[in-house]
Amino acid sequence: MNDFWQGYRSPGFFDELFDDGGSPRASARGLIRQLGEFGGPELSNRRTAADLSIKAMGITFTVYSDAGMIDRAWPFDVLPRTIGETEWQRVRDGLLQRVTALNMFIADLYGEQKIIADGVFPREVLEHSVNFRPECVGIRPPGDIWAHICGSDLVRDGQGDFYVLEDNLRVPSGVSYMVENRLVSKRVFPELFERHTILPVDDYASELLDALNALSPRKDVTPNVAVLTPGVYNSAFFEHVWLAGQMGAELVQGSDLYVDRDDCVYSHTIFGPQRVDVIYRRVDDAFIDPEAFRPDSMLGTKGLMRAWRAGNVAIANAPGAGVADDKVVYAYVPEMIRYYLDEDIKLPNVPTFLCMDPKQRAHVLANLDKLVVKPANESGGYGMLIGPRATDAERAQFADLIKRNPRNYIAQPTLALSTSPTLIDGCAAPRHVDLRPFIVSRPDGGGFVTMGGLTRVALREGSLVVNSSQGGGSKDTWIVQDEEH
């Protein structure tokens, strides 16, 4: 240990790089030594270089605020997070198991609904689901895969065990920042990448393109893939542009497409109409087709659902997949895995209380000062209550919300989220982190999990909110080969 790391401690929390005795973890020994050799002033210089690289590369995200749309440079911390390869393989297996069961569950809900008939999943939950699309009943997409791309948020508890906090199955975002974080790290710390074997993350776009191509209804031609974006004002527009560019796909808005009388989808091009085989959509269900869903939508394409239902275009993620992107449904994933796969869950859920259950609701209302309360279908950290840090008035407000609409709320214990050293004013300070890996499912049954994922970090001291829109940042995530330890 040297001067830079002297005094670094994270009491009461599992730290990603240091054990309880203050010694570097096996996956971080080389990194800790070399960062310490740099020291605070040099690392501050490297951080400045990273900030300049981010601006030069145009890596941004958009914040919605009362003042309008604010485009900001991506917040990046230069101190990486490390995870050993063997440990990551266990996480990978758990994620693949989970997504397999979720896809079977979605297919079942739009099919025979056996899981409901057998009493494993309550019909009441489905009947009050805001993301269940009756228009999708009876449809079978290729391979019965509905959620082709999933981003599951993982956290560690105080003992260092990974838990799934939630699954994002509608339009999961963040993968571009995972890859760009690695590119920035390589620019800022080239010597670290010369001395370590860090497993790559830059194969995501090719894996995604292979999965999308496999969905094409036309097997005799090279598929034409399009990325459907809501447009420049969307908070993830940078990612939409990035994905289209990486895959060599066409970036389109709803007005760029049309459905002809043959129920096929075409894009307007300078060379005339071009048929589109696969659409990777980054638009919510309700807005993708004004003919099928919201008639006032300006973001979708009229007749798109017709073309999809006819099997003339593939859509990823499939319309209706969001039925499983519900924090109440999340609580039933362990039962789904046992029901569909006859297996025990490999990557557990965070303990969850369902406010729709009278006994669990009573417990939640009596312990609002100890729990985190979340609405069933919000994202980005919005609409939630962190009980221990809330005011009496805020807790009273949430008690009223829960009583008025119990189906819409779950509660979870306040977790001792793990920490990772973060560069704050030239010094290493512990900050809470989570992790969003991305899982790609193919219609032939294959599955791909990124090597690591997007580590998000709460930059404010003591904060548990890691979302970039609410003051969080991100880190490069290293999956390090075990022999390098």
Secondary structure, DSSP 8 states (H G I E B T S, - for coil): --GGGTT---TTS-BSSB-TTS-B-GGGHHHHHHHHHHHHHHHHHHHHHHHHHHHHHT-EEEEEETTEEEEEE--EEEEEEEEEHHHHHHHHHHHHHHHHHHHHHHHHHTTT-HHHHTTSS-HHHHHT-TT--GGGTT---GGG---SEEEEEEEE-TT--EEEEEEE-SS---HHHHHHHHHHHHHH-HHHHHHS-B---TTHHHHHHHHHHTT-S-SSS---EEEE---TTSTTHHHHHHHHHHHT-EEE-GGGEEE-TTS-EEE--TTS-EEE-EEEE-S-HHHH-TTTS-TT-SSS-TTHHHHHHTTSSEEES-TTGGGG--HHHHTTHHHHIIIII----SS-B---EETTSHHHHHHHHHTTTTEEEEETT--TTTT-EEGGGS-HHHHHHHHHHHHH-GGGEEEEE-----EEEEEETTEEEEEEEEEE-EEEE-TTS-EEE-SS-EEEEE-STT-----GGGTEEEEEEEEE-GGG-
